[in-house]
């Protein structure tokens, strides 16, 4: 609803309640007022029932865990926010901007380092031998039946 409609609705409800109370007798008003006063006094003086110590201890433990969890979340958020601020400072135009060239250079460097410093598989054969095997027509049969030879070797069956 729009704000004007809310105001009109509230005024209409108040008017309706005022009219309905205006027709009450003096005795009915007195009973209604005393009931309201008793309810307010009862709510103000109400005492919460005492819980057993075991339940209070369990509730305290749950509250403590919730507080710890909240503090941990706040710390991780603050770390995330500080990291994000640092990245924004590095990438901002007013400071030393990191261009696409810097990121491309870093990517190429990581690629080259990973290519040259990781050991090749022990199952691989040197490139010269692989070319020689593919080029020779006699050894093509080996490639055609390679799965069968591997199955024989795995099961320990002699050729």
MDAnalysis code that builds the backbone (N, CA, C; Angstrom):
import MDAnalysis as mda
import numpy as np

u = mda.Universe.empty(477, n_residues=159, atom_resindex=np.repeat(np.arange(159), 3), trajectory=True)
u.add_TopologyAttr("name", ["N", "CA", "C"] * 159)
u.add_TopologyAttr("resid", np.arange(1, 160))
u.add_TopologyAttr("resname", ["UNK", "UNK", "UNK", "UNK", "UNK", "UNK", "UNK", "UNK", "UNK", "UNK", "UNK", "UNK", "UNK", "UNK", "UNK", "UNK", "UNK", "UNK", "UNK", "UNK", "UNK", "UNK", "UNK", "UNK", "UNK", "UNK", "UNK", "UNK", "UNK", "UNK", "UNK", "UNK", "UNK", "UNK", "UNK", "UNK", "UNK", "UNK", "UNK", "UNK", "UNK", "UNK", "UNK", "UNK", "UNK", "UNK", "UNK", "UNK", "UNK", "UNK", "UNK", "UNK", "UNK", "UNK", "UNK", "UNK", "UNK", "UNK", "UNK", "UNK", "UNK", "UNK", "UNK", "UNK", "UNK", "UNK", "UNK", "UNK", "UNK", "UNK", "UNK", "UNK", "UNK", "UNK", "UNK", "UNK", "UNK", "UNK", "UNK", "UNK", "UNK", "UNK", "UNK", "UNK", "UNK", "UNK", "UNK", "UNK", "UNK", "UNK", "UNK", "UNK", "UNK", "UNK", "UNK", "UNK", "UNK", "UNK", "UNK", "UNK", "UNK", "UNK", "UNK", "UNK", "UNK", "UNK", "UNK", "UNK", "UNK", "UNK", "UNK", "UNK", "UNK", "UNK", "UNK", "UNK", "UNK", "UNK", "UNK", "UNK", "UNK", "UNK", "UNK", "UNK", "UNK", "UNK", "UNK", "UNK", "UNK", "UNK", "UNK", "UNK", "UNK", "UNK", "UNK", "UNK", "UNK", "UNK", "UNK", "UNK", "UNK", "UNK", "UNK", "UNK", "UNK", "UNK", "UNK", "UNK", "UNK", "UNK", "UNK", "UNK", "UNK", "UNK", "UNK", "UNK", "UNK", "UNK", "UNK"])
u.atoms.positions = np.array([
    [0.828, -1.180, 0.000],
    [0.000, 0.000, 0.000],
    [0.872, 1.242, 0.000],
    [0.344, 2.294, -0.540],
    [1.045, 3.561, -0.522],
    [0.971, 4.163, 0.872],
    [1.847, 5.110, 1.131],
    [1.913, 5.735, 2.455],
    [0.612, 6.466, 2.775],
    [0.026, 7.128, 1.778],
    [-1.239, 7.833, 2.009],
    [-2.354, 6.854, 2.362],
    [-2.353, 5.718, 1.678],
    [-3.376, 4.712, 1.958],
    [-3.189, 4.131, 3.359],
    [-1.937, 3.972, 3.798],
    [-1.677, 3.488, 5.153],
    [-2.221, 4.466, 6.181],
    [-1.967, 5.723, 5.962],
    [-2.442, 6.750, 6.890],
    [-3.966, 6.766, 6.937],
    [-4.589, 6.672, 5.780],
    [-6.054, 6.645, 5.733],
    [-6.600, 5.411, 6.442],
    [-5.946, 4.271, 6.262],
    [-6.385, 3.038, 6.913],
    [-6.287, 3.165, 8.429],
    [-5.173, 3.711, 8.918],
    [-4.988, 3.871, 10.362],
    [-6.040, 4.821, 10.928],
    [-6.294, 5.921, 10.223],
    [-7.309, 6.871, 10.686],
    [-8.689, 6.224, 10.707],
    [-8.973, 5.401, 9.712],
    [-10.273, 4.729, 9.656],
    [-10.430, 3.743, 10.816],
    [-9.380, 3.008, 11.119],
    [-9.429, 2.046, 12.222],
    [-9.594, 2.771, 13.550],
    [-8.822, 3.855, 13.757],
    [-8.941, 4.631, 15.002],
    [-10.352, 5.201, 15.165],
    [-10.914, 5.721, 14.099],
    [-12.274, 6.269, 14.157],
    [-13.284, 5.181, 14.522],
    [-13.126, 4.006, 13.906],
    [-14.048, 2.903, 14.187],
    [-13.933, 2.468, 15.656],
    [-12.716, 2.387, 16.176],
    [-12.537, 1.995, 17.578],
    [-13.081, 3.061, 18.522],
    [-12.873, 4.324, 18.200],
    [-13.408, 5.405, 19.036],
    [-14.933, 5.359, 19.083],
    [-15.558, 5.098, 17.950],
    [-17.028, 5.032, 17.903],
    [-17.525, 3.837, 18.699],
    [-16.813, 2.696, 18.600],
    [-17.287, 1.509, 19.310],
    [-17.129, 1.672, 20.823],
    [-16.123, 2.406, 21.291],
    [-15.919, 2.630, 22.718],
    [-16.885, 3.695, 23.243],
    [-17.288, 4.610, 22.403],
    [-18.170, 5.699, 22.831],
    [-19.526, 5.182, 23.293],
    [-19.937, 4.053, 22.790],
    [-21.255, 3.511, 23.132],
    [-21.230, 2.608, 24.357],
    [-20.068, 2.463, 25.006],
    [-19.984, 1.606, 26.186],
    [-20.495, 2.353, 27.418],
    [-21.062, 1.572, 28.336],
    [-21.529, 2.187, 29.581],
    [-20.337, 2.475, 30.487],
    [-20.593, 3.259, 31.542],
    [-19.528, 3.639, 32.470],
    [-18.953, 2.405, 33.164],
    [-19.785, 1.443, 33.523],
    [-19.343, 0.216, 34.185],
    [-18.462, -0.608, 33.251],
    [-18.867, -0.720, 31.978],
    [-18.076, -1.492, 31.013],
    [-16.709, -0.845, 30.792],
    [-16.662, 0.475, 30.745],
    [-15.385, 1.175, 30.591],
    [-14.481, 0.920, 31.805],
    [-15.060, 0.937, 32.987],
    [-14.291, 0.702, 34.213],
    [-13.704, -0.716, 34.211],
    [-14.525, -1.705, 33.862],
    [-14.062, -3.106, 33.818],
    [-12.961, -3.260, 32.771],
    [-13.142, -2.639, 31.623],
    [-12.154, -2.728, 30.557],
    [-10.840, -2.057, 30.974],
    [-10.911, -0.883, 31.571],
    [-9.712, -0.181, 32.039],
    [-8.986, -0.963, 33.132],
    [-9.725, -1.549, 34.064],
    [-9.077, -2.323, 35.131],
    [-8.436, -3.594, 34.580],
    [-9.059, -4.215, 33.583],
    [-8.462, -5.405, 32.958],
    [-7.167, -5.036, 32.243],
    [-7.164, -3.891, 31.563],
    [-5.944, -3.431, 30.883],
    [-4.840, -3.145, 31.900],
    [-5.174, -2.484, 32.987],
    [-4.199, -2.152, 34.021],
    [-3.639, -3.416, 34.655],
    [-4.505, -4.385, 34.953],
    [-4.035, -5.654, 35.532],
    [-3.087, -6.382, 34.566],
    [-3.409, -6.373, 33.291],
    [-2.561, -7.043, 32.303],
    [-1.194, -6.379, 32.215],
    [-1.165, -5.050, 32.231],
    [0.111, -4.324, 32.164],
    [0.934, -4.584, 33.417],
    [0.297, -4.554, 34.590],
    [1.013, -4.808, 35.848],
    [1.536, -6.235, 35.914],
    [0.750, -7.189, 35.460],
    [1.166, -8.586, 35.464],
    [2.373, -8.792, 34.546],
    [2.342, -8.147, 33.386],
    [3.470, -8.284, 32.456],
    [4.722, -7.630, 33.014],
    [4.563, -6.525, 33.747],
    [5.720, -5.814, 34.292],
    [6.340, -6.558, 35.468],
    [5.541, -7.272, 36.247],
    [6.051, -7.959, 37.437],
    [6.284, -9.446, 37.212],
    [6.087, -9.890, 35.991],
    [6.253, -11.321, 35.709],
    [7.710, -11.719, 35.903],
    [7.931, -12.836, 36.570],
    [9.266, -13.354, 36.829],
    [9.453, -14.603, 35.984],
    [10.601, -14.650, 35.312],
    [10.869, -15.825, 34.499],
    [11.131, -17.010, 35.415],
    [10.620, -18.179, 35.037],
    [10.863, -19.358, 35.876],
    [12.355, -19.720, 35.850],
    [12.843, -20.191, 36.966],
    [14.254, -20.568, 37.094],
    [14.470, -21.923, 36.423],
    [15.481, -21.992, 35.547],
    [15.794, -23.233, 34.841],
    [16.791, -24.044, 35.647],
    [16.796, -25.359, 35.456],
    [17.781, -26.200, 36.143],
    [19.206, -25.809, 35.730],
    [20.186, -26.025, 36.600],
    [21.571, -25.640, 36.300],
    [22.131, -26.318, 35.051],
    [21.731, -27.541, 34.773],
    [22.240, -28.249, 33.590],
    [21.793, -27.541, 32.309],
    [20.547, -27.092, 32.302],
    [20.033, -26.408, 31.119],
    [20.712, -25.050, 30.965],
    [20.897, -24.337, 32.087],
    [21.596, -23.046, 32.024],
    [23.028, -23.217, 31.526],
    [23.697, -24.282, 31.974],
    [25.068, -24.528, 31.536],
    [25.107, -24.814, 30.032],
    [24.153, -25.605, 29.573],
    [24.079, -25.927, 28.138],
    [23.780, -24.673, 27.312],
    [22.872, -23.833, 27.795],
    [22.563, -22.589, 27.090],
    [23.772, -21.660, 27.057],
    [24.520, -21.591, 28.159],
    [25.737, -20.764, 28.189],
    [26.768, -21.274, 27.184],
    [26.887, -22.600, 27.088],
    [27.826, -23.191, 26.132],
    [27.420, -22.849, 24.701],
    [26.129, -22.947, 24.403],
    [25.635, -22.625, 23.061],
    [25.866, -21.153, 22.754],
    [25.610, -20.291, 23.736],
    [25.842, -18.851, 23.538],
    [27.319, -18.576, 23.279],
    [28.195, -19.232, 24.033],
    [29.635, -19.018, 23.871],
    [30.094, -19.470, 22.487],
    [29.588, -20.625, 22.009],
    [29.952, -21.088, 20.673],
    [29.463, -20.127, 19.606],
    [28.250, -19.578, 19.792],
    [27.713, -18.620, 18.823],
    [28.569, -17.355, 18.787],
    [28.998, -16.893, 19.958],
    [29.847, -15.697, 20.014],
    [31.193, -15.966, 19.346],
    [31.775, -17.130, 19.613],
    [33.057, -17.492, 19.006],
    [32.927, -17.590, 17.494],
    [31.840, -18.218, 17.039],
    [31.600, -18.343, 15.604],
    [31.452, -16.970, 14.954],
    [30.726, -16.083, 15.606],
    [30.533, -14.734, 15.083],
    [31.871, -13.991, 15.014],
    [32.693, -14.111, 16.058],
    [33.989, -13.431, 16.062],
    [34.895, -13.985, 14.967],
    [34.862, -15.296, 14.747],
    [35.659, -15.908, 13.691],
    [35.233, -15.396, 12.328],
    [33.924, -15.303, 12.118],
    [33.422, -14.778, 10.853],
    [33.866, -13.334, 10.654],
    [33.824, -12.546, 11.711],
    [34.235, -11.144, 11.604],
    [35.713, -11.050, 11.262],
    [36.551, -11.922, 11.868],
    [37.980, -11.888, 11.579],
    [38.253, -12.291, 10.136],
    [37.558, -13.337, 9.657],
    [37.780, -13.760, 8.279],
    [37.275, -12.696, 7.313],
    [36.177, -12.032, 7.662],
    [35.693, -10.945, 6.809],
    [36.693, -9.804, 6.793],
    [37.283, -9.503, 7.940],
    [38.242, -8.399, 7.974],
    [39.480, -8.757, 7.150],
    [39.928, -10.023, 7.184],
    [41.050, -10.444, 6.347],
    [40.688, -10.331, 4.875],
    [39.476, -10.769, 4.537],
    [39.010, -10.692, 3.153],
    [38.930, -9.238, 2.710],
    [38.393, -8.376, 3.573],
    [38.273, -6.961, 3.236],
    [39.638, -6.319, 3.068],
    [40.594, -6.658, 3.946],
    [41.929, -6.072, 3.818],
    [42.610, -6.562, 2.543],
    [42.427, -7.820, 2.185],
    [42.985, -8.334, 0.930],
    [42.367, -7.652, -0.273],
    [41.067, -7.451, -0.209],
    [40.374, -6.782, -1.306],
    [40.819, -5.328, -1.427],
    [41.022, -4.661, -0.283],
    [41.506, -3.275, -0.320],
    [42.899, -3.209, -0.917],
    [43.760, -4.164, -0.549],
    [45.112, -4.199, -1.087],
    [45.088, -4.390, -2.597],
    [44.250, -5.304, -3.081],
    [44.139, -5.536, -4.515],
    [43.610, -4.294, -5.214],
    [42.632, -3.629, -4.620],
    [42.115, -2.396, -5.217],
    [43.188, -1.324, -5.283],
    [44.028, -1.244, -4.254],
    [45.108, -0.266, -4.272],
    [46.112, -0.581, -5.369],
    [46.406, -1.870, -5.560],
    [47.356, -2.242, -6.601],
    [46.810, -1.960, -7.998],
    [45.522, -2.132, -8.150],
    [44.918, -1.980, -9.474],
    [44.361, -0.591, -9.733],
    [44.379, 0.269, -8.742],
    [43.775, 1.587, -8.934],
    [44.614, 2.423, -9.888],
    [43.964, 3.326, -10.573],
    [44.637, 4.156, -11.570],
    [45.513, 5.212, -10.918],
    [45.214, 5.595, -9.687],
    [45.996, 6.640, -9.036],
    [47.311, 6.105, -8.504],
    [47.399, 4.830, -8.258],
    [48.642, 4.223, -7.775],
    [49.361, 3.576, -8.954],
    [50.269, 2.666, -8.685],
    [50.990, 1.995, -9.758],
    [50.067, 0.974, -10.407],
    [49.583, 1.252, -11.589],
    [48.636, 0.326, -12.212],
    [49.331, -0.920, -12.754],
    [48.693, -2.036, -12.582],
    [49.173, -3.283, -13.165],
    [48.420, -3.473, -14.476],
    [49.139, -3.487, -15.557],
    [48.501, -3.582, -16.858],
    [48.339, -5.039, -17.260],
    [47.676, -5.229, -18.390],
    [47.465, -6.580, -18.910],
    [48.794, -7.220, -19.288],
    [49.763, -6.409, -19.690],
    [51.082, -6.939, -20.051],
    [51.774, -7.603, -18.881],
    [51.617, -7.021, -17.696],
    [52.229, -7.609, -16.496],
    [51.594, -8.960, -16.198],
    [50.252, -9.028, -16.291],
    [49.568, -10.300, -16.044],
    [49.931, -11.341, -17.104],
    [50.071, -10.920, -18.375],
    [50.448, -11.856, -19.437],
    [51.858, -12.388, -19.209],
    [52.765, -11.504, -18.819],
    [54.137, -11.927, -18.542],
    [54.186, -12.919, -17.388],
    [53.424, -12.648, -16.345],
    [53.379, -13.568, -15.204],
    [52.810, -14.920, -15.628],
    [51.778, -14.922, -16.459],
    [51.193, -16.182, -16.929],
    [52.161, -16.990, -17.770],
    [52.873, -16.324, -18.657],
    [53.846, -17.025, -19.500],
    [54.987, -17.574, -18.651],
    [55.420, -16.797, -17.663],
    [56.496, -17.260, -16.787],
    [56.084, -18.516, -16.026],
    [54.880, -18.521, -15.487],
    [54.389, -19.703, -14.763],
    [54.307, -20.901, -15.701],
    [53.845, -20.684, -16.915],
    [53.736, -21.784, -17.882],
    [55.114, -22.353, -18.219],
    [56.080, -21.486, -18.492],
    [57.423, -21.961, -18.842],
    [58.086, -22.694, -17.684],
    [57.950, -22.153, -16.504],
    [58.548, -22.813, -15.338],
    [57.928, -24.186, -15.129],
    [56.614, -24.280, -15.261],
    [55.971, -25.585, -15.054],
    [56.343, -26.571, -16.149],
    [56.617, -26.089, -17.361],
    [56.990, -27.003, -18.448],
    [58.400, -27.565, -18.255],
    [59.348, -26.737, -17.815],
    [60.740, -27.160, -17.774],
    [61.172, -27.766, -16.450],
    [60.471, -27.527, -15.391],
    [60.924, -28.012, -14.095],
    [60.198, -29.258, -13.592],
    [59.175, -29.681, -14.255],
    [58.506, -30.907, -13.850],
    [59.062, -32.060, -14.660],
    [59.378, -33.164, -13.979],
    [59.986, -34.324, -14.640],
    [58.964, -34.991, -15.550],
    [59.391, -35.456, -16.712],
    [58.454, -36.164, -17.599],
    [58.090, -37.527, -17.024],
    [57.000, -38.090, -17.519],
    [56.551, -39.415, -17.089],
    [57.615, -40.459, -17.396],
    [57.766, -41.440, -16.505],
    [58.758, -42.497, -16.734],
    [58.294, -43.455, -17.828],
    [56.993, -43.456, -18.153],
    [56.471, -44.339, -19.200],
    [56.692, -43.779, -20.595],
    [57.096, -42.530, -20.702],
    [57.286, -41.926, -22.013],
    [58.635, -42.341, -22.590],
    [58.645, -42.486, -23.891],
    [59.895, -42.812, -24.576],
    [60.406, -41.532, -25.227],
    [61.700, -41.466, -25.499],
    [62.245, -40.261, -26.145],
    [61.596, -40.029, -27.508],
    [61.591, -38.781, -27.915],
    [60.919, -38.384, -29.143],
    [61.495, -39.083, -30.367],
    [62.825, -39.282, -30.418],
    [63.453, -39.927, -31.579],
    [62.968, -41.362, -31.742],
    [62.880, -42.082, -30.623],
    [62.414, -43.472, -30.687],
    [60.945, -43.527, -31.081],
    [60.160, -42.582, -30.587],
    [58.731, -42.576, -30.928],
    [58.542, -42.330, -32.422],
    [59.295, -41.408, -32.981],
    [59.200, -41.129, -34.420],
    [59.633, -42.348, -35.213],
    [60.700, -43.022, -34.760],
    [61.179, -44.216, -35.460],
    [60.130, -45.324, -35.424],
    [59.443, -45.491, -34.290],
    [58.406, -46.528, -34.189],
    [57.239, -46.239, -35.114],
    [56.835, -45.010, -35.162],
    [55.699, -44.656, -36.011],
    [56.075, -44.765, -37.476],
    [57.303, -44.421, -37.803],
    [57.724, -44.428, -39.203],
    [57.911, -45.843, -39.749],
    [58.257, -46.794, -38.903],
    [58.507, -48.139, -39.418],
    [57.190, -48.885, -39.578],
    [57.015, -49.514, -40.715],
    [55.777, -50.223, -41.022],
    [55.677, -51.527, -40.240],
    [56.831, -52.120, -39.854],
    [56.811, -53.404, -39.157],
    [56.265, -53.276, -37.740],
    [56.525, -52.143, -37.132],
    [56.130, -51.993, -35.737],
    [54.739, -51.387, -35.568],
    [54.047, -51.139, -36.663],
    [52.675, -50.631, -36.556],
    [51.782, -51.690, -35.939],
    [52.098, -52.954, -36.177],
    [51.335, -54.050, -35.571],
    [51.382, -53.961, -34.045],
    [52.505, -53.517, -33.504],
    [52.635, -53.348, -32.065],
    [51.579, -52.354, -31.562],
    [51.426, -51.228, -32.260],
    [50.437, -50.232, -31.847],
    [49.012, -50.745, -32.005],
    [48.767, -51.543, -33.039],
    [47.427, -52.075, -33.261],
    [47.036, -53.051, -32.157],
    [48.004, -53.820, -31.660],
    [47.721, -54.831, -30.641],
    [48.217, -54.421, -29.260],
    [48.442, -53.154, -29.050],
    [49.017, -52.673, -27.803],
    [48.136, -53.015, -26.600],
    [46.834, -52.882, -26.739],
    [45.938, -53.225, -25.627],
    [46.058, -54.700, -25.261],
    [46.170, -55.551, -26.258],
    [46.288, -56.980, -26.003],
    [47.601, -57.281, -25.288],
    [48.702, -56.658, -25.741],
    [49.999, -56.887, -25.095],
    [50.002, -56.375, -23.650],
    [49.347, -55.259, -23.424],
    [49.269, -54.734, -22.063],
    [48.463, -55.683, -21.177],
    [47.380, -56.275, -21.718],
    [46.576, -57.219, -20.951],
    [47.387, -58.461, -20.608],
    [48.189, -58.925, -21.584],
    [49.038, -60.079, -21.319],
    [50.047, -59.781, -20.208],
    [50.633, -58.574, -20.272],
    [51.653, -58.215, -19.268],
    [51.019, -58.070, -17.891],
    [49.819, -57.509, -17.817],
    [49.161, -57.339, -16.521],
    [48.800, -58.658, -15.880],
    [48.405, -59.622, -16.691],
    [47.977, -60.919, -16.162],
    [49.123, -61.909, -16.044],
    [50.320, -61.497, -16.444],
    [51.486, -62.369, -16.291],
    [51.481, -63.556, -17.237],
    [50.843, -63.440, -18.359],
    [50.784, -64.520, -19.361],
    [51.938, -64.328, -20.328],
    [52.781, -65.354, -20.526],
    [53.889, -65.199, -21.483],
    [53.355, -65.125, -22.920],
    [54.119, -64.445, -23.800],
    [53.688, -64.306, -25.201],
    [53.643, -65.626, -25.843],
])
